[in-house]
Amino acid sequence: MMNPGRKKRKKNTVLRTVFRLFFFLLLLSMLAAYISNQVAISSKRAELQTLNEQIEQQQTKNEELQRILSGDADDVTEWVARDSYNYAAPNERIFVDVTGN
C-alpha cells in the first residue's frame, strides 16, 4: 500500500508547481503589457510634438494674416496681388527658390 503522507506531499508539489507557473505567466503578461504601453506612450509623444509644431506654424500664419487684415484696404489689396497673383512692385526683383527647400 501507498503511504498517505507521500500522496499528500506529491499533491502539494503539484499545487506548488502550478502556482509558480501561474505566477510566472502573470508576471510575464504584466511585463509585456508594460512594454506595450511604453511604446504607445512614446509614439503619442512624438505625435504630440508634431502637432505642437503645426500649431505654432498655423499661429504664425494667423498672426501674419491678422496683421495684414488690420491694415488699410491698400495693404490688403497689395497682399492679395502678391500672394494670389504673384505680382511685384515696380522695380522690384523677386527671387524664387527652385531647390525645393
DRENPA-3360 file (N, C-alpha, C; in nm, 2 decimals, always signed):
BEGIN
1 = MMNPGRKK = +0.08/-0.12/+0.00/+0.00/+0.00/+0.00/+0.09/+0.13/+0.00 ~ +0.03/+0.23/-0.05/+0.10/+0.36/-0.06/+0.09/+0.44/+0.07 ~ +0.19/+0.50/+0.10/+0.19/+0.58/+0.22/+0.11/+0.71/+0.20 ~ +0.01/+0.74/+0.29/-0.08/+0.86/+0.28/+0.00/+0.99/+0.28 ~ +0.11/+1.00/+0.36/+0.19/+1.12/+0.36/+0.26/+1.14/+0.23 ~ +0.30/+1.04/+0.16/+0.36/+1.05/+0.03/+0.27/+1.11/-0.07 ~ +0.14/+1.07/-0.07/+0.04/+1.12/-0.16/+0.02/+1.27/-0.14 ~ +0.01/+1.31/-0.01/-0.01/+1.45/+0.03/+0.11/+1.53/-0.02;
9 = RKKNTVLR = +0.23/+1.48/+0.00/+0.35/+1.56/-0.05/+0.35/+1.58/-0.20 ~ +0.31/+1.47/-0.27/+0.30/+1.48/-0.42/+0.20/+1.58/-0.46 ~ +0.08/+1.58/-0.39/-0.02/+1.68/-0.43/+0.03/+1.82/-0.40 ~ +0.09/+1.84/-0.29/+0.15/+1.97/-0.25/+0.25/+2.02/-0.35 ~ +0.33/+1.93/-0.40/+0.44/+1.96/-0.50/+0.37/+2.00/-0.63 ~ +0.27/+1.93/-0.67/+0.20/+1.97/-0.80/+0.13/+2.10/-0.78 ~ +0.06/+2.13/-0.67/+0.00/+2.26/-0.65/+0.10/+2.37/-0.65 ~ +0.21/+2.35/-0.58/+0.32/+2.45/-0.58/+0.37/+2.48/-0.72;
17 = TVFRLFFF = +0.39/+2.38/-0.80/+0.44/+2.39/-0.93/+0.34/+2.47/-1.02 ~ +0.21/+2.43/-1.01/+0.11/+2.50/-1.08/+0.10/+2.65/-1.04 ~ +0.11/+2.67/-0.91/+0.11/+2.81/-0.86/+0.22/+2.89/-0.91 ~ +0.34/+2.83/-0.91/+0.46/+2.90/-0.96/+0.45/+2.93/-1.11 ~ +0.40/+2.84/-1.18/+0.38/+2.86/-1.33/+0.28/+2.97/-1.35 ~ +0.17/+2.97/-1.28/+0.07/+3.07/-1.29/+0.13/+3.21/-1.26 ~ +0.20/+3.22/-1.15/+0.26/+3.34/-1.11/+0.36/+3.39/-1.21 ~ +0.44/+3.30/-1.27/+0.54/+3.34/-1.37/+0.47/+3.39/-1.50;
25 = LLLLSMLA = +0.36/+3.32/-1.54/+0.29/+3.37/-1.66/+0.22/+3.51/-1.63 ~ +0.18/+3.53/-1.51/+0.12/+3.65/-1.47/+0.22/+3.77/-1.48 ~ +0.34/+3.74/-1.43/+0.45/+3.84/-1.43/+0.49/+3.87/-1.58 ~ +0.49/+3.76/-1.66/+0.53/+3.78/-1.80/+0.43/+3.86/-1.87 ~ +0.30/+3.84/-1.85/+0.20/+3.91/-1.92/+0.20/+4.06/-1.87 ~ +0.23/+4.08/-1.75/+0.24/+4.22/-1.70/+0.36/+4.29/-1.76 ~ +0.47/+4.23/-1.78/+0.58/+4.28/-1.84/+0.55/+4.32/-1.99 ~ +0.49/+4.23/-2.06/+0.45/+4.25/-2.20/+0.36/+4.37/-2.21;
33 = AYISNQVA = +0.26/+4.39/-2.12/+0.17/+4.50/-2.12/+0.24/+4.63/-2.09 ~ +0.34/+4.63/-2.00/+0.41/+4.75/-1.96/+0.50/+4.79/-2.08 ~ +0.56/+4.70/-2.15/+0.64/+4.74/-2.27/+0.55/+4.79/-2.38 ~ +0.44/+4.73/-2.40/+0.35/+4.78/-2.50/+0.30/+4.92/-2.47 ~ +0.27/+4.94/-2.34/+0.22/+5.08/-2.30/+0.34/+5.18/-2.32 ~ +0.46/+5.15/-2.29/+0.57/+5.24/-2.31/+0.59/+5.27/-2.46 ~ +0.57/+5.18/-2.54/+0.59/+5.20/-2.69/+0.47/+5.30/-2.73 ~ +0.35/+5.27/-2.69/+0.24/+5.36/-2.72/+0.26/+5.50/-2.67;
41 = ISSKRAEL = +0.31/+5.51/-2.55/+0.33/+5.65/-2.50/+0.44/+5.72/-2.58 ~ +0.54/+5.65/-2.62/+0.65/+5.71/-2.70/+0.60/+5.76/-2.83 ~ +0.52/+5.68/-2.90/+0.46/+5.72/-3.03/+0.36/+5.84/-3.01 ~ +0.29/+5.84/-2.90/+0.19/+5.95/-2.88/+0.27/+6.08/-2.85 ~ +0.38/+6.07/-2.78/+0.46/+6.19/-2.75/+0.52/+6.25/-2.88 ~ +0.56/+6.16/-2.97/+0.61/+6.21/-3.10/+0.50/+6.27/-3.18 ~ +0.38/+6.22/-3.17/+0.27/+6.27/-3.24/+0.23/+6.41/-3.18 ~ +0.24/+6.42/-3.05/+0.21/+6.55/-2.99/+0.31/+6.65/-3.02;
49 = QTLNEQIE = +0.44/+6.62/-3.03/+0.54/+6.71/-3.07/+0.51/+6.76/-3.21 ~ +0.48/+6.67/-3.31/+0.44/+6.71/-3.44/+0.32/+6.81/-3.45 ~ +0.22/+6.77/-3.37/+0.10/+6.86/-3.37/+0.13/+7.00/-3.31 ~ +0.21/+7.00/-3.20/+0.25/+7.13/-3.14/+0.33/+7.22/-3.24 ~ +0.41/+7.16/-3.32/+0.49/+7.23/-3.43/+0.39/+7.29/-3.53 ~ +0.29/+7.21/-3.57/+0.19/+7.25/-3.67/+0.11/+7.37/-3.61 ~ +0.08/+7.36/-3.48/+0.00/+7.47/-3.42/+0.08/+7.60/-3.42 ~ +0.21/+7.59/-3.39/+0.29/+7.71/-3.39/+0.30/+7.77/-3.53;
57 = QQQTKNEE = +0.31/+7.68/-3.63/+0.32/+7.73/-3.77/+0.19/+7.80/-3.81 ~ +0.08/+7.74/-3.77/-0.05/+7.80/-3.80/-0.08/+7.93/-3.73 ~ -0.03/+7.94/-3.60/-0.04/+8.06/-3.53/+0.04/+8.17/-3.59 ~ +0.15/+8.14/-3.64/+0.24/+8.24/-3.71/+0.16/+8.29/-3.83 ~ +0.11/+8.20/-3.91/+0.03/+8.24/-4.03/-0.09/+8.32/-3.99 ~ -0.16/+8.28/-3.89/-0.27/+8.36/-3.84/-0.24/+8.50/-3.80 ~ -0.13/+8.51/-3.73/-0.08/+8.65/-3.68/-0.05/+8.73/-3.80 ~ +0.02/+8.67/-3.90/+0.05/+8.75/-4.03/-0.07/+8.80/-4.10;
65 = LQRILSGD = -0.17/+8.71/-4.11/-0.30/+8.74/-4.18/-0.37/+8.85/-4.10 ~ -0.37/+8.84/-3.97/-0.44/+8.94/-3.88/-0.37/+9.07/-3.89 ~ -0.24/+9.07/-3.90/-0.16/+9.20/-3.92/-0.20/+9.26/-4.05 ~ -0.21/+9.18/-4.16/-0.24/+9.23/-4.29/-0.38/+9.28/-4.29 ~ -0.48/+9.21/-4.24/-0.62/+9.25/-4.24/-0.65/+9.36/-4.15 ~ -0.57/+9.39/-4.05/-0.59/+9.50/-3.96/-0.54/+9.63/-4.03 ~ -0.47/+9.62/-4.13/-0.42/+9.74/-4.20/-0.53/+9.80/-4.29 ~ -0.49/+9.90/-4.37/-0.59/+9.97/-4.46/-0.62/+9.88/-4.58;
73 = ADDVTEWV = -0.71/+9.92/-4.66/-0.75/+9.85/-4.78/-0.64/+9.83/-4.88 ~ -0.55/+9.93/-4.89/-0.44/+9.92/-4.99/-0.34/+9.81/-4.95 ~ -0.32/+9.79/-4.82/-0.23/+9.68/-4.77/-0.29/+9.55/-4.81 ~ -0.42/+9.53/-4.79/-0.49/+9.41/-4.82/-0.49/+9.38/-4.97 ~ -0.51/+9.48/-5.05/-0.50/+9.47/-5.19/-0.36/+9.43/-5.24 ~ -0.26/+9.49/-5.18/-0.12/+9.46/-5.21/-0.09/+9.31/-5.18 ~ -0.14/+9.27/-5.06/-0.11/+9.13/-5.02/-0.18/+9.03/-5.11 ~ -0.30/+9.06/-5.15/-0.37/+8.97/-5.24/-0.30/+8.96/-5.37;
81 = ARDSYNYA = -0.26/+9.08/-5.42/-0.19/+9.08/-5.55/-0.06/+9.00/-5.55 ~ +0.02/+9.02/-5.44/+0.14/+8.95/-5.43/+0.12/+8.80/-5.41 ~ +0.03/+8.77/-5.32/+0.02/+8.63/-5.28/-0.06/+8.54/-5.38 ~ -0.17/+8.59/-5.43/-0.25/+8.52/-5.52/-0.21/+8.53/-5.67 ~ -0.17/+8.65/-5.71/-0.14/+8.67/-5.85/+0.01/+8.68/-5.88 ~ +0.09/+8.67/-5.78/+0.24/+8.68/-5.80/+0.28/+8.81/-5.86 ~ +0.22/+8.92/-5.83/+0.25/+9.05/-5.88/+0.37/+9.10/-5.80 ~ +0.44/+9.20/-5.85/+0.55/+9.26/-5.79/+0.54/+9.41/-5.80;
89 = APNERIFV = +0.60/+9.49/-5.71/+0.60/+9.63/-5.72/+0.69/+9.67/-5.83 ~ +0.68/+9.79/-5.89/+0.77/+9.84/-5.99/+0.91/+9.84/-5.94 ~ +1.00/+9.80/-6.02/+1.15/+9.80/-6.00/+1.18/+9.70/-5.88 ~ +1.10/+9.60/-5.86/+1.12/+9.51/-5.75/+1.16/+9.38/-5.82 ~ +1.27/+9.31/-5.76/+1.31/+9.18/-5.81/+1.26/+9.08/-5.71 ~ +1.21/+8.97/-5.77/+1.16/+8.86/-5.69/+1.25/+8.74/-5.72 ~ +1.30/+8.68/-5.62/+1.39/+8.56/-5.63/+1.31/+8.44/-5.59 ~ +1.31/+8.34/-5.67/+1.23/+8.22/-5.65/+1.33/+8.10/-5.62;
97 = DVTGN = +1.31/+8.04/-5.51/+1.39/+7.93/-5.47/+1.34/+7.80/-5.54 ~ +1.42/+7.75/-5.63/+1.38/+7.64/-5.71/+1.44/+7.51/-5.66 ~ +1.51/+7.51/-5.55/+1.58/+7.39/-5.49/+1.48/+7.31/-5.42 ~ +1.36/+7.36/-5.38/+1.26/+7.28/-5.31/+1.27/+7.29/-5.16 ~ +1.36/+7.37/-5.11/+1.38/+7.38/-4.97/+1.30/+7.49/-4.91;
% end
